[in-house]
């Protein structure tokens, strides 16, 4: 008789806490990337990422290799420039935890700056 994994609580099927920590960080990083794209009504939409001062984040998950790739252009995307920050987080390698924590902090800082600058994408203080 097999066990339905959907019926198990996280405590029962997630036996390695370190694995769950890197998964949690990867989800937070991806979520922060999406928050940088959020409009005032909470929808995800096209932004003019070429506009100076508007950060552009590219986040990709590669399932075959368990890698989260992230590139950041802090002052807008430019095809002729390298990103200001680029990393590949190998989620099966616990040595990437420090890099993942640094990336999370970096994205949080960009999000805070963007909200503070109120460049038209997020005016949640103005209801």
TANORZI-V891401 format. One line per field, one symbol per residue. phi: phi as a letter, one per 20 degrees, with the letter a starting at -180 (. if undefined). burial: # if it has 16 or more other C-alpha atoms within 10 Angstrom, else .. A space follows every 50 residues. Layout:
# TANORZI-V891401
phi->???
burial->???
This chain:
# TANORZI-V891401
phi->.eefffeefgfeddedgfffffffffffffffffffefefeneebfcefe fgnefcddccddffdlcdecccdfdnfbfecfffbbbceefedffegfff fffgfffffffffffffleneccffdd
burial->.....................#..##.###.########.......#.#. ..#####.#.......##.########.....#....####.....#..# ..##.###.##..##.....##.....
